[in-house]
């Protein structure tokens, strides 16, 4: 069988309908075209009305599957009773009222026949719902006057899908020239003639219809275009006939080798053999279109997209606005208008897209309906799950549109910052002064002032002071693991060198004068070599502490986030109080030095700067008492913490440099006449 009007999708199943073919495409493609139109309109929430017949039910099943595949939701789905005589107005009103319960579903697909759809349009009019819906129609009712006549405003804007059929060339002229007398071979032509002209043809056989006609037909009447309407899809009929003709032709050519008439190979002709040739036909039909069956034995998927448009106020007509060929939709959007002067398609979505920085909370049971809620200040909408907000990780914040998390610029004590420049200026000045003092001491290395101050320890002390100033430059560099290691080792080490030398000096002075009160014997371990050995031992303790600390907790440059919008690049030991491990031992040395300074405060002024050392230690204690709370109080502002540490180290070095070496420089440079042995000894010592 080759059908020209059967469109049900289930007929494509060749397991069930092996010998069925058709020249018209399956409704499967009509449904695909409808879904493509829905997508082109930008709709994601539509209603479906379908006829309660095999035609409508099968189409609905296809629609439901395809719409779900493209994430398009069905707001309302309603059946139309097939027999319009059974359904009353209330049934159609009920359908329209249900559509109105979902006002955001402006798009509606109707898959049905003209009589039923006309009932829907009248119900739309009765319920004052004109303009509430934009229809997408099937071939069963589109371009039918029964639907549109009297319902123009309700049907306006409809987009409909129709199988593409062109006129069969020459058929109209042939048919209009037929008469009963010239077409006696067609036994049904007399009945057509009687029904067409509402009369009884002379000498015709009685039929159920012509008994109703009292007038006798005028045999001189003729068919013409004004009184004859032609079926628009005759192409499928002619193609069905032509498929058999071409199948027999191809079969004859192959089996009979060009011999005229039926050859033995075609006697009898088997259906399975003919089907093979039938499915392979490829020809130009009487309409001028090429024809061949698809793999399912269906006609080619060719559809016209027609549109019911108000071309001018009060004037409506169906016009072609596109095509659906194969799997491709072509729409001329410039020709489409859903209301006069309104070319833009209406919005048919359950919920509008959420703004940037918002996530969705779906309405229960509705996959296309949701409420939008704002993500918090430091969240973005999850890129993979639109129902969730995603917290930006530390060190990042949402961009202004809350779409992505962007890195917070790193903050660290940059060398070009004001604080760093101030700290480096102070250190640079201290370095120059320290080098100047070293130069003076080296030049006057053998003079009484330099010798009396303990040359070896003085040089150790100047080295420690110089290291204190140099540490500042390590503190203001961009933190890396190596820089952090230098900072951690250098900050405590330089202080230890300074205060180990001072402690060795004060301890030597104390032991000399305490021993002098008891005996004239020279105390042990007061020689320069012994002093350097003691100082080295004290410094070695700090080296050991730093070494163990670095092994247990290697220095690392890390990101620190004191607040949600800060991203500090710092050394790990700056974040907590662990840096005090580096300063714990130097602070102990400062405390012991200060105790010795108090104990030796009454020693004669001329002997080995004991009072200068005391003043140095008192001032250093004040500086450190100010530094410790400042260090702990600036935990959330690491650049300020580092700056305060740098300035504290430089101030401590400067106090030591000024208090201990300025008196000696004064004598060496301003009063060289006092740079003699006698002036370096107390009077009582000289007399003895």
N, C-alpha and C positions, 0 to 999 in steps of 0.2 A: 504494500500500500504506500502511495505517495500522497500525503495530505497537503492541502494548501491553506487550511485555517486552524489546525490543531496546534496549540502553543504550549500545552502543559509541560513543565520541566521533566516530569517523570517519564515521558515518552522518549527521553534521551537515553534511558536505561536499556541497553541492548541485551542485557541478560533476560529481561522480561519481554521486550518488544524488538526481537531480532529483525523482523522483516518490515518494520515500520520506518518510513522516511518522510520528510516533509520539506517543502520549499520555503516555508515561513520560519523565521528563527524561533528558538525556544524562549519562553518567558523568562528563563534564567538571565538572558542578556538584557531583556527589558528591565528587569529588577536591577541589574548592574548599572544600567544607564540611569535609572532613578537615583540610586545611591550616589553615583558620580555627580548628579545635579545637586543633591543635598550637600555634598562636600564642597562643590563649587560655590554654593550660596553661603558657605561658612556656618551651616546649621549643625548643632550637636544634640538637639533635643526636638524630636518630631513625634507626631501622632500618626497612627495608621488606621484607616478604615478599609476593610476588605470584604468582598462578597463571600457569602457562605455557600461556596461551590468549589469544585475541584480547581477551577480557574483562580479563585481568590485565595483559597486556603494554601495551595501550593506556592503561590506568589508570596503570601505572608511568611511562610516558613523560610523561603529564600531571603526575603527582606530582613527578617529577624537575625538570620545568621550573618549576612553581609554588614548590616548596621553595627552589630556587636563587634565584628572584626575591625571596623574603623572607629570604634569607641563612640558611636552615636547612640544615644539612648532613646527609648520609646516612652513617651509620656503617657499616651492613652492608646489602647488598641481595642477596636470595636468591630463587630461583625454586622454586615448588611444582610438582611433576609433576601434570598435570591428572588423570590416571587414578590414583586412590588405590590401585587394585589392583596397579599397576606398582611403586609406591614401597614399600619395606619400612621397618621401624622405623629402620634405620641412616641412611636418607636424611633422615628427620625429626630424628634425633638430631644429625646433622651440621649441620643448619640451626640448631638450638638452641645447639650448642656454638660456632658462629660468632657468634651473638648475644652469647654470654657473653664473647667476647674483647673486647667493647667495653662494659664494665660501666657506663660513665657514660651510655650510650644506653639509658635506662630506657623511653623511649617507643618503641613499635613499631607500624607500620601493616601490617595484613594485608588484602590484596585477593585474595580467593579464594572457593572454594565450601566448603560445610559439611563434606564428607567430608575434604578435604585439611586444613582448619583443625583438625578434630578430631584428625588425626594429629599436628599440631604441638603441640596442648595435651597429648596423652598423652606426647610426647617431653619437654615441659617438666617433667611430673611424674616421668618416669623419671630425668631428670638433676638432680633436686633443685633446680630453678630456679623453683619456685613463689614468686611474689611479686617475682621479679626484673624483671618487665616489666609495663608498663601498655599495654593494647592499644587501638588504634583500628581498628574493623572496618568492612568494607563490607557492603552489603546481601546479598551472596551467602552469608553465614554467620551474621549476627547474628540473635538471637532463635530460633536453631535448636536444638532439643533434642539433636540429634545431636552438637553441639559441646559444649554445656554439661553435659549429663548425665554425671555421673562426673568431670567436670573443673571443678567449681564453683570451687574455690580458685584454679585456674589462670586461669579466665576472669574472676574477680572484678575489678571496677573498669573493665571494658571500656566504652568509649564507641563507639557504632556509629551509622552513618548509614543510614537507610531512606527510600525514597520515601514521601511522605505519601499515604496512601490511607484514606479513610473508608468505612464499610460502605455498600453499595448498598441504599438504603431498600426494604424489602419483599421483597428477593431471598431472604433466609433463609426467611421464611414461605412464599413461593411454592415454593421448592425442596423444603422439608421436606414439603409436601403433595403432591408428585408421586409417582405410582406408575407401574409399567410399563404398566398398562392405560390410565391417563389421559394417558400421554405417548408414545403409539405413533408420533407424528410424528417423534420423535427416534430414529433407528435405532441409535444408540450407547448409549441409556439402559439397554437390557437388559444390555449388557456391563458398564456401570458397576454395575448392581444386583448382578449375579453376583459381580463382583470385591469389592464392598463387603461383601456378606453371605457370601462364600465358599461359594456354592452354584450349582446349575444350574437356571435358570428353566424351567418346563414349556414344552415345544414350542419352545424357542429353537434357533437354528441353531448348529451346532458351531463352536467357536473354539479357538485354541491354548490358551486359559486355562481355559474351562469344562470341557474334557476332564479337567482335574485334580480337579474337584470331584465328589465322589460323592453328596453330599446334594442333595436337591431343595429348591428355595427354597419357603419358606412365603409364599404370596401375601398373607397377612394382615399380614405384617411392614410396619412403617412407618419412615421416616427420622425421627430426632429429634436434638436438640442433643447428647445424650450419646453418640451413636454416629456423628456426622457432623462433620467438621472442614471449615471453609471457607477457601479461599485468601484471605489478607489483602489482596491487591491486585486484587480484582475491579473496583475503580473504574476502573482503566485499560482493562479490557476493555469495560465499559459505555460509557466515554467514547469509545473507538474506534468503536463502533457508532453512537453519537450524532453523531459528527462527520460521518459520511456522511449521516445523516438530515438534519441541519441544512444541510449543503452542498447536497443535492438540493432541500431546501425553498427555500433562498435562490436557487438557480439557477432553479427553476421560477417563483418569484415575479417574478424579473426578466425572464426570457425569455418566459414565457407570459402575463404580465399577469393572473394570477389565474384563468385558464381551467383547469378540471379536466382531469386526464390529461396525457399527454405531448403537447406541441404540436410543430409542425414544427421549431421552433428547437432542440429537444432530441433530434431524430432525425437521425442517431445522436448520442449524447452523447460528446463528445471528451474524452479524458483531460486534455489540457492545459487545456480549458475548465473541467472539474470541479475540477482542482487549484486553480485560481484561487479558486473559492468555498470549497473545503475549507480552505485556509490562512487564510481570513478568518472562520471560524466563531467565535462567541462566545456561550456558553450556560451555563446552570446545569445541571450533570449530575445523575444520579440519586442521587449521594452528597450533593448539596447544595452542592458546590464549583463555583465558576465555572471555565470552561475556555476557553482559546484557545491557539493555537500561537504559539511565539516566531518570530523571523525565520528561524530555521533549520529550521522545521517540527517542533520538539521540543515536548514538553509543558512546562508551567510548572515551574520549579525549586522544588519544595516537598519538604522532607525533615523527618522526625522524627529527633531525636537521642535514642537510647535508651541505657540504662545498666544493666549487670548489677551489681546491688547486693545486698549481704548486709544484709537489713533487720533481722535478729536473728540470734543465734548459730546457724549451721547452716541458715538459711533464706535462699534466694537468689531473686531475681526480676528480670525485665527491666522497667524503668520508663521512662517518657518524661521527659526532663529538659530538652528544648529543641527548637528548630526552626531550620531554615535556609530562609529565604524569599527568593527572588531572589538577592541578594548579601549578605544580612544574617544573621548568626548570633545567635541568642538562646539563652543557656544559663542555667539556674537552678543556679548554683554551690552553693547551699545544699543541694541534693538530691544532690550528687555526693560519693561517698566511694570512695577507691581500696582501702581496707581498712576493716574495721569499726572505727569510732572514729577514722579518719584521713581527714578531709575534704581536707587539702591535697594537691595533686597532687605526685607524686614529681619530683625534679629530673632533667631529661634534658638536660644540657649537657656538652660535652666539657671545657670549662675554665670556671672561675668568673671573673666579672669581676675585672679587676685593681683593686687598691686605688688610692686617689688617690695621685698621685705615682709611679705605675708605668706602664710601657709594655709592649706585647705583642711577643713573639717567636714567630711562628707555627711550628708543627711542619710540617716539609716534607710537602707533599701533603695537609694537613688545614687547610681554611680556617676551621674552627670550633675548632681546638685550638691552644693557645698556652701559653707560659710567661711569667710576669710578671717583669720586672726593675725594680729601683728606679732612678728618675732620680737624678742627683747632687744635691748640696745646693742648687745654684743653677739647677736645671732643673725644668721642668714637662712633663707629657705634652702632646705637640703637639696643639692643638685640632682640626687637620684630618687628622692622620695618627697613629692610635693606636699605630703601631709605632715611633714616634720620640719622643725627648725633645727639648725645645726649651730652649736656654739663654736665660735672661732677659737682656735687654740691660743694659748698665751703667746704674746708677741705679735698677734695679728688683731685687726679690727675690721668690721664690715666696711666695704666701700660705700660711698654716699647712696648708692641705689640698693644696698644690702643684697647684692647678687653674689659677690665673692668676698673672701677674707683677704685683706691685703696686709703686707708686712708693715709693722710700725718701724720707722727709721731708728737705727741703733743710736743710742745715746752713750757717749763715753767722754772722758776728759780729753778733748782734742787739743793738740799743741797750739792751735791758732786761737783758742778761746781766751777770754780775758783773764780767767783764773789761772790758766796754765802759763800764760805770758808773764803774769805777776810773779808766780812761783819760780819760773825759770830765770826771771830777771834778778830776783833775790839770790838764787843759787849761783848765777853767773858772777854777780858781784862778790859773793863769798869766795868763789873759786879764785878770782883774781887777787883778792886780799890774802887768801891763804897761800897762794903761790908767791906773792910778794913777801909774806912773812918767812916762808921757807927760804927764799933767796937771801933775805937779810941774815937769817940764822946760819945759812951755809957760809956766807961771806965772813961772818964774825963768829965762826964756829969755835975758835980757840979763846975767845974773850971770856973774862970772868962771869959776865952776866949769863951767857949761853951755857957755860960749863956748870955754873951754880944751879941752873934750872933743870939739870939732868938732860943732857943732850939727847941721849938715846930715846928716853920716854917722850921728850918734846917732839921728836920727829915721828914717833908712833902716834902721838896725839894729833899732830898736824895731818898725818895720813888719814886718821879716822875722821877729822873735820872735813878734809877734802872729799872723802867718800860720802859723808853726809850730804854735802852739796850735790854730788854727782847722782845720788839716788833719785833726786827730784826729776831728772830727765828720764829715768826709767818709769817713774810713776805717771808721767803724762803721755807716754806712748800708747798707741792702740793696743788693747790687751790681746795677747796671744799666750799660748802655753809657755813659750820660752820667756816672754816678757814677765809673765806672772811669776815664774821661777826666780828671775833676777830680782823682782820687787820683794818677794817673800824672803829671800836670802839677804839681800842688800840692806833692807830697812833695819833689821835687828843687828846685823853684823857691824854696820858702821857705828851705831851707838855703842855696841860692846867694845869696839876698839878704843873709842874715846874714853868711856868710863872705866874700862879695865886699866888704861894708862893712868887716869886720875886716881883710881883706887890704889894702884901700886905706889903712886907718889905719896898719897896721904898716909898710907900704911907705913911707908919708909920713914916719913917725918915723925909719925907717932912713935914708932919703935925706937928711933934714935933718941928722942928726948925723954921718953920713959926710961930707957936704959941709962941715959946720962944722969938721971936722978939717983939711980941705985949704984952704978959702977962706972968706972972709966973705961971698961972694956968695950970694944967696938961690937955692935950687934952683928949678927950673921945675916947673910942674904941682902946686903945693901949695896953690893957692887953693881955696876951697870949691867953686867952679864946676868947676874941673878935677877935684877929687876926685869930685864927683857924675858927671862924664862918665866917668871911669875905672871907677867902680862900675857905672854903667849898661852900659858895654861888657862888663864881666865877667858881669853878669846876662844880657845879650843872648846870650852864648854858650850859656847853659842854655836860653834860650827857643828858640834855633835847634835845639839837640839834641832838645828835646822835640817841636818841630814836625815835624822829619824823622822821628822815631820814630813819631809818631802817623800820619803819612802812609804810612809803610812798613808799619806793623803797627797798624791801628786798634784802639783799646781795646774789648774785648768782655767782657761778663759771661758766663761759661761754667760748666758743671758739671764738677767735678773729682772723680775717684773714686780716692783714694789706696789704699783697700782695697775689696774686693768689696761691703762692706756700708755704705760711706760715700757720701754724695752732697753734696759741698760746692759751694755756689754762690759763686764767686769771680771776681775779675777775672783775665783770662788771664795777665797779667804776674806774678801772685802764684804761679803754678804752678811756673815755672822760675826761673832766675836773671836773667831779663830786666829785672826791676825794678831791678837794680843799674845799669842804664843811666842811670836817673834820679839815682842817687847817685854815679855815677862822677866826674862833674865836681865836685860839692860836696866829695867826699873829697879830690880833688886840691887844691882851695882850702884845705881843712883842713891838708893836709900842708905847703903853701907857707906858710900862716899860722903854722904851728908852727915852721917853719924861721926865719921872720922873728922870731918870739917869742924863739927861742934867741939869735939874733944881736943882738937889742936888749935882752937881759936886764940889761946893766950900765948902761943909760941911767938917769940920776937919777930916783928914785921920784916926785918931784913933777911930772915932765913927762909929761903925756898918757897915763897909765895903761898904760904899756908892760908893766910887770910883771903888771898885772891881766889884760892880754890874754894874756900868756904862761901864766898859771895857767889861764885859760879854755881855751886850746888844749890844754894838757896833760890837763886833765880831759875835754875833748871827745874826745881821742884814746882815752882809757881807755874811755869810754862806747861809742865806735864799735868798738873792738877787741872789746868784749864782744858788741856787736850783730851783727856780721857772722857769726860762727859760729852764733849763735842763729838768725839768719835762715835760713841754709842747713840747719840741723839740724831745723827745724820744717816741712819741706816737706810732710809728710803731715798736718800739723795747721794748716791755713791760718788759722783764727781766732786761734790762738796766735801765728802769724807776724805777723798784722796787729796784734795787741795789742802785741807786742814792738816793732814798728816805731813804733806810736803813742807808746809810752812812751819810746822812744829819742829821737824827735823832741822830745817835751815836755821830757825831761831835758836835752837839748842846749840847748834854748832857755832852760831855767831856769838852767843853769850860766852861760850868757852873761849873762842878766839879773842874776843874783846877783853874779857876779864883776866885771862892768863898771859896773853902775849902783848897787849898794848903797853903795860908798864915796862916791859923789857925793851920794846921797840923805842919807847920814849927815852930810856937811858942810852940805848945804842945810837940812836939817830940824833937826838936833841942834846943830851948831856953825855957825850962820850968821856968827859973827864971823870965821871962817876963810875965808869966801867972798869973799876980796879978791884983787886981782891979785898982790900980793906973795907970798901963800902958794901961788900956782899956779906960781911960778918957782923954779928952783934958785938957791942963794945966789951961786954963781959968776957966774950970768947977771945977777943984780941988781947985783953989784959992777961988772961990765963996762958 
